[in-house]
């Protein structure tokens, strides 16, 4: 077997989160790159928690083990602070990807850019989270008649969380192998936390106050977390198996046809349109995630995406950047989408072939008008872990909702105080060189 030293002159090594869409798209892009340059791209796919532990927490990005790292934007502040990624400005100035930067929406360029202008990645895969549903069920005349008789109003894509619950209860028929809704509640610090944030924000809540005090344990947070608990345990519209499903698993379960609705990453609407993965091709609709019912209710999604970056220890940074540039081309970005991921260029979002195969692309730009991101501070992964434990304890009914929220708020407060967030607003965040 070749050693890393023997092969590095002709091989790049890439590490990514495990996801069938990434495996397919990187396969196409690696083949294209090898034909173009003669360099192979060895690809490794890792479970998301393990990927963070290895590359960020254990600082494997400083070693020579990888040349390319697919990194979620949640991790970038910590990666930047710890100097785990190389800034790309010199590469981008000398040899930018075609159309850089205007070929990408501003929302696809901001989170990898530090306040000093240093750029640490090129967007590879975008969410966003969207409302995804079985449009064939919603459009069925018999279902429409039955719904209006039961609830007194027409069966429609729900705009509020109370209407979402009505629809979920209506379509929950375990004896027919059908549940009204599905969540991705596995405690991986990913969708289980993002579910809570979406519900918090959509009810007008915030994670912290402007002076860096926890705020998620107030009324909007209580409503948000209780709602998620009740979907599974009180109303039983979400199967209990969701507690062991991450976003990928839940997306594939939805594609098998036994779920009426979910909110999840848009890429899983793509999975549901792929004949080799789905039983509901042509039967899927997408829209805005419901909002809270109160006066502060608002439709909301997450601006979280995955960027390709170069680990600081890469022995082949020039060739790694060349792979990034090629992968960021219009053709290869489109391949990310046609393989089941979500390309990030405006040309892909607006491509008629892509929109025909995956109709949700018609709505991506609109969804990006109503997005928020987790805190852009190096301490956020530690805060995220606290939130993950909080949600998991509540969903598994180990701790009452209010107690879980208060315990988590106390721990988050300790993290913020230790880091120097002492009520002086944005100054401390700016001290890290982050936007």
N, C-alpha and C positions, 0 to 999 in steps of 0.2 A: 504494500500500500504506500502511496506517495505521502511523504511528510509535508507539513505546511511549508517548510523552507524550500523543498524541491518543487512545489507546485505554484508558489506564489507569483512567479513571473508569468503564469498563464491562467491563473484562476483567482476569481474574487469569491469571497464568502459572505453570504447575506443571511441575516436572521430576521424573522418576522413572527408575528402572532399566527397561530394555527387557525386557518379558515380556508375552506375549499376554494373560495373565490380568489384568495391570495395565491394559493398553490397553483391555480390555473393561470392567472394573469402573469405571475412571475415566471411561470414556465414558458409562456409565449414570449415574454420580453427577454428572458435569458437566451432563448434560441435565436432571436433576432440579433442580440448583442454578440453571440458567438459567431454567427455568420458574418457580422460586420467587422469584428476585431480579432477573432480567433481565441478570445478569452472565454473560458467557461465561467459560469456563475453557479457555485454550489449553494444550495438553498436549504436552510434549516427552519423548521416551524415549531414554535414553542407555545405552550399554554400561557395565557396572558399574565397570570400572577407570577409564574416562573420566569417569564420574559423580563418583567420588571426586576425581580429579585436578582437575576443574573446580570443584566446589562446596567442597571441603575444602582440598586442597593449594594450589590457586590462589586460594582465598578468594572465589570468585565469589558466595558467599552474602552477602558484604558489599555487593555491587552492587545496583542496582535491577532486575536482569534477571529475577528470579523472586519470586513471592509464596508459593509452596508448594514444599516439598522433601521427597520421600520418601527418608528416610535410614535406613540399616541401623544397628542398635545398636552394632556394632563401631566405628563412626565417632563416636559421640556424645561420648565423653570428650574427644577432640581438638576437636570442634566446640564443646563447652561451654567448654573452656579458652580457645579462640580467640575466643569470643563471636560465633560465626557464626550462632547461632539465638537467637530471642527467647524469654525465659521466658514461659510461658502462665498463670501463677498468677492474675493479675488477670482474665484472660478466664474462666478456669475458675471463679473465685469468683463473678463477676457473672452469668455465663450458661453454666453447665456443660452438657455433653451429658446427655441423658436417662439417668438411672441412675448418673451419675458419683459416686464411682469404683467402687462395689460391683459394677457390671455387668461388670467386667473381673476376671479372675483376678489375684492379686498378681504372678504371673510376667509379666504383660503391662503392669505399671505401674512396675516397679523400675528397669529399665536406662535410662530417660529421666529419672529423678529424681535430682538431685544431693543430696549430704549435707545441704545447707542447706534442702532441701525444694523447690527450684526445679524446675519441670517443663518439659521442652523438646520434648515431642511427645506425640501420642496414637497408640497402636498401631493400625496399619492392616492389616498382613499378618503372620501368624505362620507359622513353619515348622510344626511342628517337623520335624526329620529323623525318618523312620520307616523301618522295613523294609517294602518293597513287593515283591510277588511275584505270579506267575501262579498263582492258586489252582486254575485248571482243570487245570494240569499236575500240581500236588500231589495233586489229588483223582482223577486218572485211575487206574482200577484196574490197567491194564496197566503204567503207570509205577510204581505202588506195588509190583507184583510184581517187576518188573525191578530196582528199587532194593534191595529186601530180599535178593534173590539175590546182588547184587553186594557190598553193604556189611554185610549181616547184621543190620540194624536197620531199623525202619519209616521210610518217607519222611514226614518231618514238617518243619514250619517250623523251621529250625535255631536253636537257643538259644545255641550257641557258635560261635566262628570256625572251629574244626576241622570241625564239622558243616556249616557254611556251605560250606567248601571241598569236602567230599564231594558235597554237593548240586550245587554249581556244576560240578564235573567230570562228574557224571552227566548234567546237562542240556546240556553243551557238545557240540553237534553241528553244526559249521560246514557240513557237506554238506547239512544240512536248514535252514540259515539261522537256527540257534539257538545262542546263547551262554548259559552258566550265570549270568553276572553282568555288571554294567556299573557303571563309576565315571564321575565327572565330573572328569577329571584335567587339563583345560585350565588353564594357569598364570595364572589371574586373581585369585589370592589369596582365592578364595571356597571352592568345594567342595574344591579340591585340598588346601587347608589344613584345612578342617573334617573331611575324611576322615581325615587324620592325627590330629587332635585326638580324634575319636571312637574311633579304634583305640587311641590312647594312654590315654585315660581308661578305656575299657572293659577294659583290662588292669591297671588300678590305678595308672597313671602320672599325672604332673602336669607342667604346663608349667614351673613354677618351684617352688622350695622356699618355705617360709614366710618365710625371710629373703632372698628375692629372688635366688636363684641359679638358673641354668638347670638343669632336671632332665629335660628331654625326651630327652636323649641317653643316658639310662641304659637298663637292660634292657627296660623296657616300651616305650620309644621305638624301640629297635632292632627288637624284635619287630613293632611296628606298621608301621614304614616298610618293613621287609623283606617283610612280608605283602603290602602294597600293590604292591610291585615284582613279587613272585612271581605275583600274580594275573594280571598281564599277560604276563610274560616266561617264567616257569618253567612254570606250570600252563596258561597260555593260555586261561583261562576267561573273561577279559575281553578283548574285541577291542582290538587296538592302536589302533584309531581313537578309543578313549576318551581318548587323550592330547590330542586336539584338541577334546574336547567339554566345554562348560561344563554347569552344572546344567540349564539350559533345554534345550539340545540333547539331553542324555542322557535327560531326561524325555520328550521327544517321540520319541526312538528307542525307548524302552521301550514307549511307547503303540502302536508299530507291530507289536509281538508277537514280536520276535526275541530277547527277553531273558527269562530265567526269574526273576531276582531283582536287586534293587538296594536300597541305602539312599539316600534322597534326601529332599528336602523333600516334606512331605505334599501340597502343592499339585499335585505331579505324579501322585499317585494320583487327584486330581480330573481332571487332563487325560486320564488313561487311561479315565475314565468318560464322556467327552464324545464323542458320536457323530461330530461333525464333525472331531475331532482323533485319534480312536483306532480301532484295529481289535480291541481286546480289552475292549470295554465289557461289564461284568458278570462279568469273569474275573479281577478284581484283588483281592488280599487285602493286609492290612497288619498289622503287629505291632511288637513291640519289636526294636530292633537287637540282633544277637547280642552276647554278652559274651566276654571272654577266658576261656581254659580253666583258668587257674590259680586259686589260692585268692583272689586279689585281683580276679578277674573280676567285672564288673558290667554290667548293661544301662545304656546311657547315650545321651543325645541332647544336642543343643545348644539352649540358650535364646538364640536370636538372632532378632530380628524387625525389621520395618520400621515406622517411625513417620512420620507426617506432622508436619512442623514448619514454622515460618515463618522464612525466611532473615532475618538481621538487617537487610539492606538493602531489604526489601520496602516498596514505596510504599503498599501497601494492607493493612496488618496486620489491621485490624478485619474487613474483608471476607474476608480469608484465613482468619481464625479462624472466621468464620461458615460457610465451606465445610467446615472441619474438623469443626465441630459437627454439621452436617447429615450429613456422611459417616460420622460415628461413631454415628448413630442405628441402632436395631435393624434397620430396613428396609434401609438402605444398607450396613450391615455384612454383612447376609445377602447382599446383591447382590455384595459382594466375593467371597464363597464360591461363589455360583451362577455367577459369571463365570469361575471357575477359579483364583482366589486363595484365601486362607484368612482369613476374618473372625476378629476377635479378641475379640468379646463372648461371654460365657458363653451368652447366648441363642442365638447362632448355633451354637455348639458343640453345644447341646442341642436344636436345632430338628429336629423329626421329618422335615420335608421335606428339609432339608439332609442328614440322616443317611441317608435313603432313597436320595438321589442319590449321596452320597459316604459310604459306610459307615465310612471311617476316622475320621470325627468322633466315633464312639463311643469311640475310644481316646485322643483328644487329651489329655483331662484326666489320664489315667493316665500318658501319656508325660511330661507336665509334672512328674510327681513324681520323675523321674530325669533331671534336666538339669543341665548346667554351661554357663558362658559364658566366652568369652575374657577376658583380663585387662582390667578396667575402668579403664585408665589412658590418658592422652593419647598415650603412646608406642606403644600397641599396634599401630596401623597400620604403623609401621616394623618392629616385630617380626613382624607378619603377612607383610610383604614378604620378610623373611629366610626365614621358614618356607616361603613359596611357592616361592622359589628352591631351597631345600633339597629339597623334595618333587619339584619338576620335574627337578632334576639327577639325583636317584635314579631316578625313574620312567623317564627317558630314558637311563639307564645311562651317564651322563657321569661320574658319581662313585659310588664304592662307598658303601653305606648308612652304614657307621660313619664314614667320612670326611665325608660330607655332614652327618651329625648333629653331629660335633665342630666342624666349621667354623661351622655355624649357631649352636651353643651359644656359641662364642667371640664371634660378632657380637652375639648377644642380650645377653650379659654386658656388652659395651661400651656398648650402648644403655642398659641399666639403670644402669650406673655413672655414665655421663654425666648421666643424669636425676636422680641422687641417691638411688637405691635401694641403700643401702650396708649392708644387713643389719639394718635396724631395723624389720623387719616392716611393718605397715600404715601407719606414721606418714606416710611420704612420699605414699602414695596419698591419705590423708585431706587432705594439704595442698593437693590440687587441688580439694577440695570435692566429691569423688566418693565414692559408697558402695562 
